[in-house]
């Protein structure tokens, strides 16, 4: 008889996610080459209405995730973005905003953004120079507007996170990215590892061996840099940290987020039309908040339940001794193999169990 505890009782994220990403709109003035949302210049008429949006906030308040990230597209394209943020903040949810660096943003009153309860703003830097970033984002002037937005956020007392998406084409800029972080000193540097979805293709994914070398250099920064470091869809960075003895055997990075978070396990994504997925990079629809509460979808949908079970992972991820703190990118596995439970193709590590079985 299998006496293992079920995912619902064994997993600390079984009851609620730690992070909810809500794509308020897919409208955006930029044309980013890697855009997950394949954003358009105009808002979708099927977006959640203002009334539906506020009802969703109330449902999220009952679920009580520690953090809600308002994203897009460009969330600033919704006129009610601050009303949504204020309602969530008043309900006790910490709110972050992930806007696009557009003229709309830098002409906005950042003090009003802070007054709405938004504690952190994440801004993207995907090229370490004006030319490479603007090329990546598809609009001239984006780099300069990012720098201006950083200044405005600081003046308004908004905590800053810089998001950098590493791809095969910009991995060589890593050292320049790092140097800019030391210059700008954000509270957090979040390094995204590209997932082939939306406008991004399989050929854009970084070479696994080169990515491992970058993770080794990033590990040197943890605990010494004047900013925190985390990865998104680069969960095997936790394994590198654990191997380096940083954070003990767990690879804990000294940040608020609990270990083991990955797509569907501590993470939930809600689209502009209310569709719910394990993450924005794993486009497997599990329901819609228009007819089912987000709590019911997160807690009861079979895909979410399975993704929370580290023993359900396949390939070397399922054999890996680091699977409970890492587990690999379920989104990248799906994007490159069609199976969200397959091994993460971006990780070069060979688990000890695999090595023993191969002898």
Secondary structure, DSSP 8 states (H G I E B T S, - for coil): ------HHHH-TTSS--SEEEEE---B-S---TT-TT--BSS--TTS--HHHHHHHHHHHHHHT-SEEEEESS-GGGSTTHHHHHHHHHHTT-EEEE----SHHHHTS-HHHHHHTTEEEEEEE--SSSHHHHHHHHTSTTHHHHHHHHHHHHHHHT-EEEEEEEE-TTTGGGHHHHHHHHHHH--SEEEEEE--S-TT--GGGS--HHHHHHHHHHHHHHTTTSSSEEEEES-THHHHHHHHTTTTGGGT--SSSS-TT-EETBEEEEE-TTSEEESBTTB----EETTTS-HHHHHHH-HHHHHHT-GGG--HHHHH-TTTTT----HHHHHHHHS-TTS--TT-----HHHHHHH-
